[in-house]
C-alpha cells in the first residue's frame, strides 16, 4: 500500500521508486485505484466520472509513465470482454 503512489517512471511518491523497484501488489493497486478514480465521482475532486471506455483509454495513456506497462497490458486482457459486452449493449 505504501508504494501504490510510486510511478513507473520514478515521478511518484513517497520515495520516487522506478518500475523495477515497486512491488507487483502496489502496481496492481495503482491500476485499480486509478480506474476507480476515473469511473467514479469523488467528493473531493471536480472531475466527472468517465465512461468505462474513456477510462480504459486514459489508463492506457498512463502505461509506462505513471503505471506499469506490464500490468496495464494484463488489465487490458481482463477488461476486454467487459468492453465488448458494454459496446454490444450500446448498439
Secondary structure as UniProt FT lines:
FT   TURN            2..5
FT   TURN            8..9
FT   HELIX           19..21
FT   HELIX           24..39
FT   TURN            43..44
FT   HELIX           52..61
FT   TURN            64..66
FT   HELIX           69..90
//
